[in-house]
Amino acid sequence: MIDIYGTLGPSCSSQDVLARMFESGMTGIRLNLSHISLRESARQLEIFHAAASQAGVKPLLLVDMQGPELRIGRLREPRMLGENETVAFFDEQMAEDGTLSPEKTDGAAIPVPEAVCRAFQKGNEVLLDDGRLLLKIGEVRPGFAKAQVIRGGMLSGRKSIKVIGVDIHPPTMTRADLMNIRDAAQFGVTGIMQPFVRNRGDLITVQRALAENGASGLQLVAKIENREGMEQLDSLLPVCDAICIARGDLGNDMQLWQLPAAQKKIAAACREAGRYFMVATQMLSSMENRAVPTRAEVNDIFNTVADGASGVMVTGETAVGKYPVEVIRFLAAAAAEGEKYRAGRL
């Protein structure tokens, strides 16, 4: 049976909606801990478990850790960045220390981690929010950099940031990650997703943290989100329980037309090693605003499962989309057809 994962968010925050998602085929859910902690999610998780009980399902609960993923800081409110607009990135640590005043920068002020700000050079291209927005760095000074918006859109806080072609290596785990691991058992967590796995050492660090905090029984899912992780895949497979092909950031680390082959190569390596793998990102993206998916999306789900995936996952489609129950129904049905094909029953 294929695992069908939704993502917890405002659109599926009621027990009724979650119960109907389970009844439509959902077997588990992802909770993104980039913006919130398990303790802060206590009430929502209580509703989640009640919905699963109502539907007669023993649910899987995967928490997506902060890990080494780079994100912008918090914004007071979402902001539309228009094409050719000037934006100022600033070092959030310097702002907290009082050595830099964001109000003195020209244009929209976007806080970024110190390591990102130090890496900026004139001419760098910067992707925000899984590549939805593209900016180009112009002037660079200590603590901030000016950039021109090349591809605009709405930006809210805590979205991903990538400086194209620049390697920035933050620590494997954050203090918040360790706190969430300690709290995992009491909230019914069944597994953790470690983002941006770069090498075997990242996973050993996480394994050690799990053991030291009484959480060795949790499933460890390594998210492959960059070329570095892909190149190290053979060494990662023995030290994790599952692989997640996370196509959002992985697609930022290569030309988009190279992504399908990358997915198939990772899938083939997982099959050969007998390792469980799942696929996520934009599986039913159009359904954030439409009640029916595109033919291409249904083909994507079918082919993903036909290629050996044991799990498929949607993110914004259920977290903030208009049709979370319908999303799960189509995801589960298309995956079931792919499973039949794989088994030679079609």
Salt bridges, closest charged atoms under 4 A:
ASP16 OD2 - ARG20 NE 3.34
GLU46 OE2 - ARG43 NH1 3.03
ASP64 OD2 - ARG30 NE 2.89
ASP64 OD2 - LYS223 NZ 2.81
GLU69 OE1 - ARG71 NH2 3.15
GLU85 OE2 - ARG79 NH2 2.68
ASP106 OD2 - LYS146 NZ 3.00
GLU114 OE2 - ARG118 NE 3.67
ASP129 OD1 - ARG132 NH1 3.24
GLU139 OE2 - ARG141 NH1 3.09
GLU139 OE1 - LYS146 NZ 3.63
ASP183 OD2 - ARG39 NE 2.65
ASP202 OD2 - ARG198 NE 2.94
GLU225 OE1 - LYS223 NZ 3.96
ASP253 OD1 - LYS162 NZ 3.10
ASP300 OD2 - ARG247 NH2 2.86
ASP307 OD2 - LYS264 NZ 2.62
GLU337 OE2 - LYS340 NZ 3.13
